[in-house]
């Protein structure tokens, strides 16, 4: 998914500004969104180092940043 103009990200958990910039950059570049099969409208977005868990508001397109974790945490947890 690619946003053609400004991405409106709302951070509801006070993540560091660099994480918000990283997510914004990914979305503007056309990052792949992996849908959460149990929660419609919720997605994981990832790059080489970071995973973001977001909800995209269907009517406005606003992105709610719910959680973020380092890619290495995922590998350590799940053996990937």
VEXGUVO-242637 format. One record per atom (N, C-alpha, C): x, y, z; residue in three letters; atom name; residue number from 1. Coordinates in Angstrom, 2 decimals. Example, Ala and Ser with C-alpha at 12.3 -4.5 7.8 and 13.67 -1.06 7.14 Angstrom:
<gumars>
{{13.19; -5.69; 7.80}; "Ala"; "N"; 1}
{{12.30; -4.50; 7.80}; "Ala"; "CA"; 1}
{{13.20; -3.30; 7.80}; "Ala"; "C"; 1}
{{12.85; -2.25; 7.08}; "Ser"; "N"; 2}
{{13.67; -1.06; 7.14}; "Ser"; "CA"; 2}
{{12.90; 0.03; 7.87}; "Ser"; "C"; 2}
</gumars>
This chain:
<gumars>
{{0.85; -1.17; 0.00}; "Unk"; "N"; 1}
{{0.00; 0.00; 0.00}; "Unk"; "CA"; 1}
{{0.90; 1.23; 0.00}; "Unk"; "C"; 1}
{{0.52; 2.20; -0.81}; "Unk"; "N"; 2}
{{1.32; 3.42; -0.91}; "Unk"; "CA"; 2}
{{0.42; 4.63; -0.73}; "Unk"; "C"; 2}
{{0.86; 5.53; 0.11}; "Unk"; "N"; 3}
{{0.16; 6.80; 0.28}; "Unk"; "CA"; 3}
{{0.78; 7.79; -0.68}; "Unk"; "C"; 3}
{{-0.05; 8.49; -1.42}; "Unk"; "N"; 4}
{{0.44; 9.45; -2.41}; "Unk"; "CA"; 4}
{{0.80; 10.79; -1.77}; "Unk"; "C"; 4}
{{0.22; 11.09; -0.64}; "Unk"; "N"; 5}
{{0.50; 12.35; 0.04}; "Unk"; "CA"; 5}
{{0.85; 12.06; 1.48}; "Unk"; "C"; 5}
{{0.70; 13.05; 2.30}; "Unk"; "N"; 6}
{{1.06; 12.89; 3.71}; "Unk"; "CA"; 6}
{{0.33; 11.72; 4.35}; "Unk"; "C"; 6}
{{1.07; 10.96; 5.10}; "Unk"; "N"; 7}
{{0.49; 9.87; 5.88}; "Unk"; "CA"; 7}
{{0.10; 10.46; 7.23}; "Unk"; "C"; 7}
{{-1.10; 10.18; 7.65}; "Unk"; "N"; 8}
{{-1.54; 10.65; 8.97}; "Unk"; "CA"; 8}
{{-1.41; 9.50; 9.95}; "Unk"; "C"; 8}
{{-0.38; 9.57; 10.78}; "Unk"; "N"; 9}
{{-0.11; 8.52; 11.77}; "Unk"; "CA"; 9}
{{-0.44; 9.08; 13.15}; "Unk"; "C"; 9}
{{-1.23; 8.32; 13.88}; "Unk"; "N"; 10}
{{-1.51; 8.68; 15.27}; "Unk"; "CA"; 10}
{{-0.85; 7.64; 16.15}; "Unk"; "C"; 10}
{{0.03; 8.09; 17.02}; "Unk"; "N"; 11}
{{0.74; 7.21; 17.93}; "Unk"; "CA"; 11}
{{0.00; 7.21; 19.26}; "Unk"; "C"; 11}
{{-0.60; 6.10; 19.63}; "Unk"; "N"; 12}
{{-1.37; 6.07; 20.87}; "Unk"; "CA"; 12}
{{-0.57; 5.55; 22.06}; "Unk"; "C"; 12}
{{0.72; 5.25; 21.85}; "Unk"; "N"; 13}
{{1.52; 4.69; 22.94}; "Unk"; "CA"; 13}
{{2.83; 5.44; 23.19}; "Unk"; "C"; 13}
{{3.00; 6.63; 22.66}; "Unk"; "N"; 14}
{{4.21; 7.44; 22.88}; "Unk"; "CA"; 14}
{{5.49; 6.74; 22.44}; "Unk"; "C"; 14}
{{5.52; 6.23; 21.22}; "Unk"; "N"; 15}
{{6.73; 5.64; 20.65}; "Unk"; "CA"; 15}
{{7.72; 6.76; 20.33}; "Unk"; "C"; 15}
{{9.00; 6.43; 20.27}; "Unk"; "N"; 16}
{{10.01; 7.45; 19.92}; "Unk"; "CA"; 16}
{{9.75; 8.02; 18.51}; "Unk"; "C"; 16}
{{10.07; 9.29; 18.31}; "Unk"; "N"; 17}
{{9.84; 9.93; 17.01}; "Unk"; "CA"; 17}
{{10.49; 9.21; 15.84}; "Unk"; "C"; 17}
{{11.65; 8.58; 16.06}; "Unk"; "N"; 18}
{{12.32; 7.88; 14.96}; "Unk"; "CA"; 18}
{{11.50; 6.68; 14.47}; "Unk"; "C"; 18}
{{10.72; 6.06; 15.37}; "Unk"; "N"; 19}
{{9.85; 4.96; 14.93}; "Unk"; "CA"; 19}
{{8.71; 5.48; 14.06}; "Unk"; "C"; 19}
{{8.17; 6.62; 14.42}; "Unk"; "N"; 20}
{{7.11; 7.22; 13.61}; "Unk"; "CA"; 20}
{{7.63; 7.59; 12.23}; "Unk"; "C"; 20}
{{8.82; 8.17; 12.18}; "Unk"; "N"; 21}
{{9.42; 8.51; 10.89}; "Unk"; "CA"; 21}
{{9.69; 7.26; 10.06}; "Unk"; "C"; 21}
{{10.16; 6.20; 10.71}; "Unk"; "N"; 22}
{{10.41; 4.95; 10.00}; "Unk"; "CA"; 22}
{{9.14; 4.37; 9.39}; "Unk"; "C"; 22}
{{8.05; 4.38; 10.16}; "Unk"; "N"; 23}
{{6.78; 3.89; 9.65}; "Unk"; "CA"; 23}
{{6.28; 4.76; 8.51}; "Unk"; "C"; 23}
{{6.38; 6.06; 8.67}; "Unk"; "N"; 24}
{{5.95; 6.97; 7.62}; "Unk"; "CA"; 24}
{{6.73; 6.72; 6.33}; "Unk"; "C"; 24}
{{8.03; 6.55; 6.45}; "Unk"; "N"; 25}
{{8.87; 6.29; 5.27}; "Unk"; "CA"; 25}
{{8.45; 5.00; 4.58}; "Unk"; "C"; 25}
{{8.22; 3.94; 5.36}; "Unk"; "N"; 26}
{{7.79; 2.67; 4.78}; "Unk"; "CA"; 26}
{{6.47; 2.82; 4.02}; "Unk"; "C"; 26}
{{5.53; 3.50; 4.61}; "Unk"; "N"; 27}
{{4.22; 3.64; 3.97}; "Unk"; "CA"; 27}
{{4.31; 4.49; 2.71}; "Unk"; "C"; 27}
{{5.10; 5.54; 2.74}; "Unk"; "N"; 28}
{{5.24; 6.38; 1.55}; "Unk"; "CA"; 28}
{{5.96; 5.67; 0.42}; "Unk"; "C"; 28}
{{6.82; 4.71; 0.76}; "Unk"; "N"; 29}
{{7.55; 3.95; -0.27}; "Unk"; "CA"; 29}
{{6.73; 2.79; -0.82}; "Unk"; "C"; 29}
{{5.62; 2.49; -0.19}; "Unk"; "N"; 30}
{{4.78; 1.40; -0.69}; "Unk"; "CA"; 30}
{{5.05; 0.07; -0.03}; "Unk"; "C"; 30}
{{5.17; 0.07; 1.28}; "Unk"; "N"; 31}
{{5.46; -1.15; 2.03}; "Unk"; "CA"; 31}
{{4.32; -2.17; 1.92}; "Unk"; "C"; 31}
{{4.67; -3.42; 2.05}; "Unk"; "N"; 32}
{{3.69; -4.50; 2.12}; "Unk"; "CA"; 32}
{{3.05; -4.50; 3.50}; "Unk"; "C"; 32}
{{1.75; -4.68; 3.51}; "Unk"; "N"; 33}
{{1.02; -4.79; 4.76}; "Unk"; "CA"; 33}
{{0.57; -6.24; 4.90}; "Unk"; "C"; 33}
{{0.89; -6.85; 6.03}; "Unk"; "N"; 34}
{{0.46; -8.22; 6.29}; "Unk"; "CA"; 34}
{{-0.78; -8.16; 7.18}; "Unk"; "C"; 34}
{{-1.93; -8.58; 6.67}; "Unk"; "N"; 35}
{{-3.16; -8.49; 7.46}; "Unk"; "CA"; 35}
{{-3.12; -9.43; 8.66}; "Unk"; "C"; 35}
{{-3.71; -8.96; 9.76}; "Unk"; "N"; 36}
{{-3.91; -9.81; 10.94}; "Unk"; "CA"; 36}
{{-5.19; -10.59; 10.68}; "Unk"; "C"; 36}
{{-5.10; -11.91; 10.52}; "Unk"; "N"; 37}
{{-6.29; -12.68; 10.14}; "Unk"; "CA"; 37}
{{-7.41; -12.65; 11.19}; "Unk"; "C"; 37}
{{-7.07; -12.34; 12.43}; "Unk"; "N"; 38}
{{-8.08; -12.33; 13.48}; "Unk"; "CA"; 38}
{{-8.70; -10.96; 13.71}; "Unk"; "C"; 38}
{{-8.10; -9.91; 13.13}; "Unk"; "N"; 39}
{{-8.58; -8.55; 13.38}; "Unk"; "CA"; 39}
{{-8.62; -7.76; 12.07}; "Unk"; "C"; 39}
{{-9.78; -7.65; 11.45}; "Unk"; "N"; 40}
{{-9.88; -6.89; 10.20}; "Unk"; "CA"; 40}
{{-9.44; -5.44; 10.39}; "Unk"; "C"; 40}
{{-8.68; -4.95; 9.42}; "Unk"; "N"; 41}
{{-8.20; -3.56; 9.47}; "Unk"; "CA"; 41}
{{-6.90; -3.40; 10.22}; "Unk"; "C"; 41}
{{-6.36; -4.48; 10.79}; "Unk"; "N"; 42}
{{-5.10; -4.45; 11.53}; "Unk"; "CA"; 42}
{{-4.03; -5.14; 10.69}; "Unk"; "C"; 42}
{{-2.81; -4.57; 10.72}; "Unk"; "N"; 43}
{{-1.74; -5.06; 9.85}; "Unk"; "CA"; 43}
{{-0.39; -4.99; 10.55}; "Unk"; "C"; 43}
{{0.54; -5.81; 10.08}; "Unk"; "N"; 44}
{{1.96; -5.67; 10.41}; "Unk"; "CA"; 44}
{{2.65; -5.08; 9.19}; "Unk"; "C"; 44}
{{3.53; -4.13; 9.45}; "Unk"; "N"; 45}
{{4.36; -3.52; 8.42}; "Unk"; "CA"; 45}
{{5.79; -3.69; 8.91}; "Unk"; "C"; 45}
{{6.68; -4.17; 8.05}; "Unk"; "N"; 46}
{{8.04; -4.39; 8.52}; "Unk"; "CA"; 46}
{{9.09; -4.03; 7.50}; "Unk"; "C"; 46}
{{10.27; -3.71; 8.04}; "Unk"; "N"; 47}
{{11.46; -3.52; 7.22}; "Unk"; "CA"; 47}
{{12.51; -4.48; 7.75}; "Unk"; "C"; 47}
{{13.77; -4.23; 7.46}; "Unk"; "N"; 48}
{{14.83; -5.16; 7.88}; "Unk"; "CA"; 48}
{{15.04; -5.20; 9.38}; "Unk"; "C"; 48}
{{14.66; -4.15; 10.09}; "Unk"; "N"; 49}
{{14.97; -4.08; 11.52}; "Unk"; "CA"; 49}
{{13.76; -3.94; 12.43}; "Unk"; "C"; 49}
{{12.63; -3.50; 11.91}; "Unk"; "N"; 50}
{{11.51; -3.12; 12.75}; "Unk"; "CA"; 50}
{{10.20; -3.73; 12.24}; "Unk"; "C"; 50}
{{9.32; -4.06; 13.18}; "Unk"; "N"; 51}
{{7.96; -4.49; 12.86}; "Unk"; "CA"; 51}
{{7.01; -3.52; 13.54}; "Unk"; "C"; 51}
{{6.02; -3.05; 12.78}; "Unk"; "N"; 52}
{{5.01; -2.13; 13.30}; "Unk"; "CA"; 52}
{{3.65; -2.81; 13.23}; "Unk"; "C"; 52}
{{2.86; -2.69; 14.29}; "Unk"; "N"; 53}
{{1.50; -3.21; 14.28}; "Unk"; "CA"; 53}
{{0.57; -2.00; 14.23}; "Unk"; "C"; 53}
{{-0.25; -1.93; 13.19}; "Unk"; "N"; 54}
{{-1.06; -0.74; 12.96}; "Unk"; "CA"; 54}
{{-2.51; -1.11; 12.68}; "Unk"; "C"; 54}
{{-3.36; -0.12; 12.86}; "Unk"; "N"; 55}
{{-4.76; -0.22; 12.44}; "Unk"; "CA"; 55}
{{-4.99; 0.93; 11.47}; "Unk"; "C"; 55}
{{-5.58; 0.62; 10.32}; "Unk"; "N"; 56}
{{-5.89; 1.65; 9.34}; "Unk"; "CA"; 56}
{{-7.38; 1.94; 9.44}; "Unk"; "C"; 56}
{{-7.70; 3.18; 9.77}; "Unk"; "N"; 57}
{{-9.09; 3.60; 9.90}; "Unk"; "CA"; 57}
{{-9.73; 3.60; 8.51}; "Unk"; "C"; 57}
{{-10.78; 2.80; 8.31}; "Unk"; "N"; 58}
{{-11.33; 2.63; 6.96}; "Unk"; "CA"; 58}
{{-11.86; 3.91; 6.32}; "Unk"; "C"; 58}
{{-12.48; 4.77; 7.07}; "Unk"; "N"; 59}
{{-13.10; 5.97; 6.48}; "Unk"; "CA"; 59}
{{-12.10; 7.09; 6.22}; "Unk"; "C"; 59}
{{-11.11; 7.22; 7.07}; "Unk"; "N"; 60}
{{-10.19; 8.36; 6.96}; "Unk"; "CA"; 60}
{{-8.83; 7.98; 6.39}; "Unk"; "C"; 60}
{{-8.46; 6.71; 6.46}; "Unk"; "N"; 61}
{{-7.13; 6.30; 6.03}; "Unk"; "CA"; 61}
{{-6.06; 6.60; 7.05}; "Unk"; "C"; 61}
{{-6.46; 7.14; 8.21}; "Unk"; "N"; 62}
{{-5.49; 7.42; 9.28}; "Unk"; "CA"; 62}
{{-4.90; 6.11; 9.78}; "Unk"; "C"; 62}
{{-3.62; 6.13; 10.09}; "Unk"; "N"; 63}
{{-2.92; 4.95; 10.58}; "Unk"; "CA"; 63}
{{-2.69; 5.10; 12.08}; "Unk"; "C"; 63}
{{-3.17; 4.16; 12.86}; "Unk"; "N"; 64}
{{-2.93; 4.15; 14.30}; "Unk"; "CA"; 64}
{{-1.77; 3.21; 14.58}; "Unk"; "C"; 64}
{{-0.70; 3.73; 15.14}; "Unk"; "N"; 65}
{{0.44; 2.90; 15.53}; "Unk"; "CA"; 65}
{{0.15; 2.34; 16.93}; "Unk"; "C"; 65}
{{0.00; 1.03; 17.00}; "Unk"; "N"; 66}
{{-0.35; 0.38; 18.25}; "Unk"; "CA"; 66}
{{0.84; -0.23; 18.96}; "Unk"; "C"; 66}
{{1.78; -0.78; 18.20}; "Unk"; "N"; 67}
{{2.94; -1.43; 18.80}; "Unk"; "CA"; 67}
{{4.08; -1.46; 17.78}; "Unk"; "C"; 67}
{{5.29; -1.58; 18.29}; "Unk"; "N"; 68}
{{6.47; -1.73; 17.44}; "Unk"; "CA"; 68}
{{7.49; -2.55; 18.21}; "Unk"; "C"; 68}
{{8.21; -3.39; 17.48}; "Unk"; "N"; 69}
{{9.27; -4.18; 18.10}; "Unk"; "CA"; 69}
{{10.36; -4.43; 17.09}; "Unk"; "C"; 69}
{{11.53; -4.71; 17.61}; "Unk"; "N"; 70}
{{12.68; -4.98; 16.75}; "Unk"; "CA"; 70}
{{12.50; -6.33; 16.07}; "Unk"; "C"; 70}
{{12.91; -6.42; 14.83}; "Unk"; "N"; 71}
{{12.83; -7.66; 14.05}; "Unk"; "CA"; 71}
{{13.55; -8.79; 14.78}; "Unk"; "C"; 71}
{{14.65; -8.50; 15.48}; "Unk"; "N"; 72}
{{15.41; -9.54; 16.19}; "Unk"; "CA"; 72}
{{14.63; -10.11; 17.34}; "Unk"; "C"; 72}
{{13.73; -9.31; 17.97}; "Unk"; "N"; 73}
{{12.89; -9.83; 19.04}; "Unk"; "CA"; 73}
{{11.98; -10.90; 18.50}; "Unk"; "C"; 73}
{{11.45; -10.72; 17.31}; "Unk"; "N"; 74}
{{10.57; -11.70; 16.68}; "Unk"; "CA"; 74}
{{11.34; -12.99; 16.41}; "Unk"; "C"; 74}
{{12.54; -12.87; 15.89}; "Unk"; "N"; 75}
{{13.35; -14.05; 15.57}; "Unk"; "CA"; 75}
{{13.70; -14.82; 16.85}; "Unk"; "C"; 75}
{{14.05; -14.10; 17.90}; "Unk"; "N"; 76}
{{14.42; -14.76; 19.16}; "Unk"; "CA"; 76}
{{13.22; -15.46; 19.77}; "Unk"; "C"; 76}
{{12.07; -14.87; 19.67}; "Unk"; "N"; 77}
{{10.87; -15.43; 20.27}; "Unk"; "CA"; 77}
{{10.37; -16.66; 19.54}; "Unk"; "C"; 77}
{{10.43; -16.60; 18.19}; "Unk"; "N"; 78}
{{9.73; -17.61; 17.40}; "Unk"; "CA"; 78}
{{10.64; -18.51; 16.58}; "Unk"; "C"; 78}
{{11.93; -18.35; 16.73}; "Unk"; "N"; 79}
{{12.87; -19.21; 16.04}; "Unk"; "CA"; 79}
{{13.01; -18.95; 14.57}; "Unk"; "C"; 79}
{{12.64; -17.76; 14.10}; "Unk"; "N"; 80}
{{12.74; -17.47; 12.67}; "Unk"; "CA"; 80}
{{14.13; -17.01; 12.31}; "Unk"; "C"; 80}
</gumars>
